[in-house]
Amino acid sequence: MKEFDKCIEQCEIAASKAQGDNYDALKLCKALGRKANALASQNKYVESVDTFKNALMEYNDSGVRANMNSTMKKKTIWEAE
């Protein structure tokens, strides 16, 4: 069984550390991207897309952008059902 809640909690900790004294935009983007993936796995698509957008505002990573686009497609399919 996958522990998405634990993953989200760990990503929030990582994001807060990345925003600390030694600010690192790339690490912050990656942590927020992982959190968004965990939210998408729980079918929380609205929160997931918002988190992806926050991640991309920090650092424009192509992997995070691709995951966001994939999640947006899944969201439209999920809404259609």
N, C-alpha and C positions, 0 to 999 in steps of 0.2 A: 504494500500500500504506500502510495506516495504521500509525503508530508508537506503539502503546499503551504499550510499555515506556518510551519516552522521555517520554511524557505523565505516566506514573506517577512517574518520577524528578523531573520538573519540579514536579509537584504536591507532592511531599514537600519539595522545597526551599522552595516557597511557603508550605507549612504551617509549616515551621520558622521562617521569617521572620515569619509572622503571630503566632507564639508568643513572639517575642523581646521586646525592651525595650518596643516600642510594640504591646502585645497588641491584636489586632483580631479579635473573635469572628466577625464576618461574613466577613472575608477567609479566616479559617481554615475556616469552614464551607464556603465556596465551593470552596476548594482541595481539601478532603477529598471534597466532592461530585463534583468533576471526576475525582479519583483513583478513586472508586467507580464512576463511569460507564465509565472505561477498563478497570477490572477486570471489569465486567459484559460489556463487549465482547469480552473474552478468555474468556468463559464461566467466570469464577472468581466464581460467585454468592455463595458463603458469605463470602469475603473482602469482596466488594462490599457486601453487606448490613451486615456488621460496620462497615465504613468509613462507610457512610451513617449508621448509628446513632451513631458517634462524632461525625460532623459535626453531627447534630441535637442532640447533647448540648451542643455549643458555642453553637449559634444555631439557633432554630427557623425555618427557611426553608421556605416552601411549595413552592418549586421542587425543593428537595432531597428533601423528603418525597414529592412526586409521583414523582420518579425512583426513590426507594426502593420505593414501592409497585409501580411498573411492573417493576422488577427482581425483586421477590418473585414477581410473576405469571409472569415469564419463567422463574424458577427452578423453580416448580412444574410448568410445562409441560415444561421440560427434564428434570426428574426422572421425569416420567410416561413419557417416550419410552424 
